[in-house]
Every structure is written in structure tokens, then in C-alpha cells.
């Protein structure tokens, strides 16, 4: 099924002064991805910084502090963040394939990188593979649940539901 760009249709509707309730819903959904979720992820990062591990230790995949083995994991995370940032830049430019590739590189280095799963899932959905996008959102939610962050996991599930509604409405 060929992907119909909700954003393109929305812009056309605004230009033609045709704001229907469905379009208003789409505006909210796009705003949640572009505005609200980055704020949520910033809050998560700040919370994780506040609960930092003692010197010489890092947070493992279960959110527990453990000894840092030769700085390898912190270097991997730094590299993962670089790939993630490149992915965000591609996303902002509308280059979703490039963004997906960078997010994937970040995930390979940091398998519990929630933000990378979230943004990759959205980019994949926008590229016409919404079910694969939903899988990334489910993975992000599972990671957050395992870290005891059920509120943030619920936000991932909400985005998953938005994509499912888009599938039902024929937007994908």
C-alpha cells in the first residue's frame, strides 16, 4: 500500500482552509511527536542523571549500577548518541531513510536506547511500514517498563495507538 503523507495532506487542507476534525486530530498527533515527546525524553534524561551511579560505575541494561569495564560502554553510548543526533538531523530535514539508518546504528551500540527506538519507529511508520514502526514503539515501552518507568511506557503505547488509528483511517 502506498503511503499517503498525512503532513502533506494537512498542509494542503490548511492552505485551502479545510480544517476538518480529522485534520485537527492529525495536527495534535504531529505536535505530540515533534513537541511533546522530546520534552518527555529530556525529562527522562534528567531523571537518569539525578540518579547517577557512583564514580567508576555505569548503569547497565537493567538500570542497575555496575563496574565500568575499561570505559567501553560509556564510549559506545557516546557514539550511539552521536548516531542518534545525526538521525534527528535527518528526520528534521524529512530524510527518513537516513534517519532510520542512524537510529539503527545507535541501537546496535546501545540496545536499550529508548529515544532511538521511538524516533526510528515513527520514521519507519512515515516511510510506509507502520507495523514495523509499532514494533519499535513496543520495544521502547518494554525497556521503560523494565526500568520502572511505567508513565513513559504509557506514552510509547499512546504513540503506538496513534499509528494504529492512522492505519485504520487509511493514512498508511
N, C-alpha and C positions, 0 to 999 in steps of 0.2 A: 504494500500500500504506500503510495507516495505521500510524503509528509507535507501538510499544509501549514505554513508558518503562522501560528497564532499572532505573533507580534506584527507581521506584515499585514494581516487582515485587520488587526486592531488599529494600526496606523492609518490604513485606508478608511476605516469606519470613522475615526476621529476627524480625518481630513474632510470626509463627506458629511460630518455632523450626524452620524448614525449610531449613537451610543445606546445600545440595547442592554438589557440586564445581563445577558451572557457576556457582552463585552466588558461590562463593569466587573464581573467576576474575574475575567481574564486580566484586567488591569490589576486587581488585588493580587492575583496569583503571581504575576510578573514582579510586582513590587515586593512580595514576600521573598522571592528568590534573590532579587537584586539588593534590597534594603534590609529586610528583617533578618534573614539568615546570616549575613555577615556579622551583624550585631550579636547574634546568638553565639557564633563561633568565637568572637572576640571575648565574650563573657566566659566561655569555656576555657579559653587560653589563660585568661587572668586567674580563674579559679585554680587551674592546674599550677600556675606559677606560685600562687599563695600556699599551695600545699607541696612545695618543692621538697625534694629528697635532700638528706644530709650531704655534705661535701664528699665527693668521690663515689656517689651512688646515682643511679638513674632510675626512672620509672619504667618498669617492664610492661609487657603486653597486657598484664592483668591489673595494671595501675599500682603495683606494689614497688617499693624501693628495693633495689638490689645493687650489688657492687658493679661498677663500670669496668668492663673488661677492655683495657687499653684504649678507651675512648672511641671504639669502633661504632657503637650505637649512636653516640652523640654526633659523630661525623655523618653517619647515614641519615640521621634526622635533619641535619643542616642541609645536606644535599637534597633530601626529599622536599624540604621547604622551598629550596630554590626551584625545583621542578614544579612544585605546586604554584609558586608565584608566576612562573612562565605560563603555566596553564591558565591562570586567572587573566593574564595579559591577552592571551589568545582568545579567551572567552569574551572579554570586553570588546575585542575587535570583531567578534562574530565568527571567528575561525574555530569552530567547534572541533573539527578533526585534530587540529594542532593541540587544542586544549586537552582533548581526550588522551592523546599520546603523552603529554606532560604529566597529567594526573596519574596515568598508568605507571609511569616511571617513578613517581613519588610513592605510589602504593607498593611497588616492588621493593623499595628501600625501607618503607615504614608501613608494614601491613595493617596497622591499626590507625591509620591516618584518616580520621573521620571526615574532615573537611574535603580531602581529596576524593573520597567515595561520594560525598554529597554532590560536589560540583561535577564530577565525572558522570554520575547518574543523570543529572539534569542535562548535561551536554549530549549524552548518548540519546536521551529521550528527544531532544531537539533535533537530532540527526535522524530521527525516524525509527528508532528502536526503543520504544517506551518500556517494553517489558524488561529489557536488559538494564535500562535506567533504574527501574523499580528494584531490581536485584541489588544494585549498588546502594540504594537508599535503605534497603533491608539490612545490608551488611553494616552500614553506618549505625543504624538503630541497634543492632545486636552488639556492636562494640560499646556503644554508650550504655546499654543495659548492663553489660558485664562490668562496667566501671561504676555502676551505681548511679548513673545519670539518667534516670527514667524520664525526667521532664524533657531533656534534649532528645531522647529516643522518641518520645511522642511527637516532637516537632518533625523528625525524619518521617515518621509514619503519616503525618499530616501532608507532607510534600508528596509522599507515595500516593496518597488518596487523590491529590490534585491531578497527578499524572493519570491515574485510573479514570477519573472523571473526564479527562481530555480524550482518553481512548474511547470511552462510551459516547462522547459528543462528536466523535469523528475528527478530532483535531490532529490525530496521529495516523 
